[in-house]
């Protein structure tokens, strides 16, 4: 791996990052074409159904009059080799006479999964794989989970005080964190396919659960766990500016379902309750996977966070900690996990932390191999 390879792959990763969250259910991919040490073409995948990053980079180079024969392509994910909504990128690479392809990481999709690399090599193209692989996998961590585990990537967003509280005993929580942190949360929302909260969070805060204050091209689906459909239709989540999925129990009043589904962008999904009178999170994640949710951002509240952590059904936590105390009568961020011995405490890896305004953001992963 040369310094030049690292330099140009970094450029491709930055291109891919521009479209993070916009390409679901596809991965975000960036590509750079270099000839004689000079960048002649750049591209990224705009959204599902549109040309992939490789073809966009080729188009960019050709529109400027460059000849691609003998050039090198840097791409953040293995080029596809199958027909879907778009033709294979391997065909375009071969047709244009590109002589070397540097790939950050293999595509986990079984339709590709090394086959794209093999096709290129069989055509005499030099291929190198693994340049900035960790960074490329992290960029598409949601896509990798969606493909390999057949479920959404589950990302918990928690805002708490230094003493681990998410609200006062009266339910007051606006605002625990700084304005800069709240703006950062809108970036996380933009990257998500859907946002999930429980009924109590909606009743207490009346949130909109949309991307605001930053530029966006789409809104995430709002998923609300409301087993009896108790949330009044006058609440902000029912504004038609983004889709809404309501998770309700199978025996809920059918008139309530009809009333809500008359509203624009609202869908009621009914599921059975378990013996504890709760929904199975695995049932919810399966429904959302079937609906094409690649990245699920979970924003609370306490009961919802507790269940996801208790079941180890999460991949990442973005934990915003504000320099405030509420005290023992505040609402804890996590409820009972059944931990009686310190050796049984749930322990995770803090991958990164940084200061945002007056707050500290911790990025925590359940698994550290990505």
N, C-alpha and C positions, 0 to 999 in steps of 0.2 A: 504494500500500500504506500504510494508515494505522496508527498506533500501536495503535489498537483492534483492527484485524485481526491484527496481530502478537501481541497479548496473548491473544486467544481461540484463535488457531492454536497458540500455544505450549501452551495448556491441552489442546487436542486431541492434540497430539503426546505430551504426558505420559501421557494416557490410553492411547494406542496403545502406548507403551513398556512399560506394565504387562504386555502380552501377548506381548512379543517372544519368539519361539521356540515359542509354544504354538499358533499358528494354521496352521502349515505343513500343506499346501502353499499355503495362502492367505497374503496379506500381513497384517500387523497394522495395524489402522485404528482411529483415534479420531475422535469427532464431538462437537461442542458446538453447541447451539442457543441463540441469543440474541434477545431481543425487548425493545425499549425500553432497551437497554443492560444488561439483566439476563440472566444465564444461567438458562434454564428447563429445559434438558435436556442430559444427558451420557450418552455410551455408547461402548463399544468392542466389537470383534469378539472373542468369547470363544474360539472354536476352529472349525475347519473343520466345516461342516454346521450351525452355529448362525447366528442372525441377525447381519447385518453391523452395523458401528458406527453407521451412519446410522439404521437401524431401531431399534437399542437406544436411541439418543438420543431418537428420536420417542416410543418407548414410555415412556421415563422422563418426558418432558415431559407426556404425556397422563395418566400415572398420577398426576401432581400437579395435574391439572385445568386445565392451560394450553391456550389456543387458539393454534395454530401459524401461523395466517394472518398474513402480513406479517412473519414472523420471518426471521432469517438463520441458515443452517447453516454451520459451519466443519468441514471434513472433510480428513483428511490424505492421502487418495487419491481420485481421481476416482470418483464413484458408479458402481456396475455397472449395466448396462442389458440384461443377458441372464439367462435362466433357467438356473440350475445346481441345486445342492442347496438354494438359497434363491432367492426371487423377486427381481427387479430393485429396487435401491434408488431408482432414478430414479422408478419408479412411486409409491413411498411419498412421496417429496419433492413430487411434483406433486399427489397426492391431498390432502396436508395443507395445501396453499396456502402453502408456504414461498416467499418472494418473492426471496430472494437466497442464493446458494451460493458460498462461498469455498473453493477447492480448493488444497491445497498443491502437488500434482503430478499429472500425467496417469498413468493406469494403462497400463503397457506391454503388457498382455495384448491380443492382437489382437481379442478379443471385445469389448473396451471401447475402449481407445486413441483417445480423443477423441469416441467416439460418445455416451457418457454426457453429456458437456458439450453436444454438439449437440442432443440430445433436450431437455435442460432449457431451452436458449436458444430452441428452437422453440416451447416452451410459454410464452414470455414471462418466464422467470425470469432475473434478472440473475446472471451467473456471472463470477467473477474467479479466475484461475488463476495460481499461482506464488508465493503467500505462504509464505515459509519453505520453498521448494522444495528447496534443498540439504539441509536438515535432514531433510525427509521422505524424500528418496531415500536418505540415509544410514541412516535407521531401517529401511528395507526393502531395503537393499543386497543381501541374499541373494535375496529374491523377484525383484528386477529382473534379477539375473544368471540365475536359474533360468528366467525367462520369455524373456529376450532372447537367451541363449546356449545354452539347452537343456542345461544342466549344473548341478551344484551350485555354490554359492558356496564357494570353498575358502579356509579360514582356518587359517593355521599358528600354533600356540601353541608358543613356544620359551622355555625357562627356562635361562639360562646365567650363568656367572661373568663378571667384568669382562674376563678374558682369553679369552673365547669358548669355554669348555668346558661340556659338559653332564654330565660325569661324570669320576671319576678313572679311571685305567687299569684298575682292578679292576671297573669298572662301577658303583661307588657313586655315587648321586645323590640320596639322601634325607638331608637336604633342601638343595637349592641355594638356593631362595628362601624368603622369610619366610612365616609362617603367614597373614598378611594377603594376600599374593600368591596363596597356594594357595587361599584362600577365594574370591578373585576369579575364579580359574580355574573354580570350580564355577558361577559366574554365566555364564561363557562356555559351559560345557557345557550349561547349561539352555537357552541360546539356540540350540543346535545341534540339527539333526535326527540327526546321527550323528558319532561320534568314530572316527578312524582311527589305528592304530599298526602298526608292524611286529612280527614275531615276536620279535626280540631284545629289544625293549622289554618285552614281556610276560614273557619268560623271566628277564630281569634284575630287574625291579621287581615282578612279580606284581601289577599294578594291578587295581582293580575297574572303572575307567573309568565310574563312575556319578556322579550329582549327589548330594552329601552335604553336611551341615552348613548347608545353606540350604533354604528351603521350595521344593518343586517339585511339579508335577502330573503330570510324565512323566519318563521316562528316555530318553536318546538311544540309538540303535542303536550297538552296539560293532562296528566293522569291523576285522578283524585280517588282515593279509597273512601267510599261513602256508602257503606253497606245497606243503609235504609233510605238512601237518597234524601237526606235531611237538609242539605245545603239549599237555601232559597235561590230561586233562579234570578234574583236581582243582584246576586254577588258578582264581583269583578271577573271571576273565572268564566262566567257565561257570556262575556263580551265576545262577539264573533271574530275577533282579530286573530285568533289561533284556535286550532282544533282542541276538543276536550273529550277525554275518555273517562267515564265514570265507572268505577268498579263497585258493583252492588251484589248483594246475595241473591241466590236463585229465586227465593220466595218473595222478593220485594214487590210492592204494589204495582201492578201492571199500568195503572193510570199514571203513576209517577214516572214510569219509563216513557210513556207516550208524551207526557207533558214536557219532559226534557229533550226528547228526540225531535220535537217540533222546532226546537231552537236550532239556529244555524251552527254547523260544525260540532254538534254534540252527538256522541255515541255512548250508549250504555252497554257495558259488558257484564253479564251475570256469571258468578262463580259460586261453587258450594263453600260452606264454612266447615272448618274442621271441628273436632270434638270439643275444642276450647272456645268455639264461637268466633274464630278468626279465619281470615283467608290464608291459604298457603301461598307464601311468597313465590314458590316454584311454579304454582299455577299462574300467578300474575306475570312472572317473567316469561313463561311459555306463551301466554296470550300476546304479550308485547313483542316477543320475537316473531310470532306469526304475523304481526302487524307491521313488521319491518323496522322495529326499533333497534338500532345498533348501539346507541349510547343513551343510557338512562341516568339522568341527574336526579338524585333523591335529596329533597330539601327539607324533610322533616315530617312530623315533629318527633318528640321523645319516643313515643311508642313505635313509630316506624323505624327510627334509627336503631332502637333496641332489637327489634326483630331481625333486621338485616345483619346486624353484627352477631347476634346470638346464633344465627344459622350459617355464619361465615359466607353469606351470599352477597359479597361486595368485592370490588377490585381495587378501588382507590378512594381515599378520603382527602378532600380539601378542607382543612380545619383552620378557620379564621379565629384567632384568639385576641380579644380586645383587653386593654389594660384597665379593667374594671372589676369590682367585686359587687356581688349582690347579697351573698350570705346564705345561711343554711335554709332559709325558707323560700329560696328561689327554686326554679324548676331545673332539675338536673338534665344534662344533655342525654344521658343513657340511663335506662332503668335497670332492673334486676337481671343480671346475666348468670346467676347461679354460681358465682365464683366464691368458694369458701376458703381456699388455700391460695396464697400469693403465687405459688408455683403453677396454679391453674389459670392465672390472669392471662388475658389475651394480649399477646405481644406482637408488634408489627415493626416494619422498617420505615423510618422517616427518610425519604429520598431527597427531599429538598425543603428548605425553608427560606423565607425572605420577608422583609418588612414592607408592608403596604400601608401608607399613611401612618397611623399610630398603632396599627395591628401587626401581628405576625401570622403569616400563612405557612402552615405545615402541609406538605404533600406526603401522604402515607399510602403505602401499597401493602395489600395482604400477601402478595407473592412478590419476590424481589428478582425474579429471573427475566423479566422483560427489559 
